[in-house]
């Protein structure tokens, strides 16, 4: 499954990147491939690769959403997050995946992770502030990855940060 197909499955809007951004992404992919070869794959080991947005046939298998990180509470250490068509989990090497109760969380705020007002393009880094009514945390990753998690969780599309929220 491609980015376009995954975009069709999420309930949140994902904006198209302008042509110059798509050209830059192609150049970035080429440079990343060269870097990975030169460093003997070290970039891949630290999560520097771009997501493929692949949705496996098995509904329980994780999608390739790239790096998504949860801080719960917001001041706590970061945990990697994985998602399937059935749920969302905190994952760590050497430990079993821990189901995250995202269905009981609400999005309080959504902001571009860069601090700018970047559009909601698939690969644009964003951060969601989420709450369970008692504690608050942050979920950070590419917009399309967060849109997938939001769709699985049943969250409404967050308000535009420029809309006074």
Buried (B, 14 or more C-beta within 10 A) or exposed (E): BEBEEBBEBBEBEBEEBEEEBEEEBEEEEEEBEEBBEEEEEEBEEEEBBBBBBBBEEEEEBBBBBBBBBBBBEEEEEEBBBBBBBEBBBBBEEEEEBEEBEBEEBBBBBBBBBEEEEBBBBBBBBBBBBBBEEEEBBBBBBBBBBBBBBBBBBEBEBBEEEEEEE
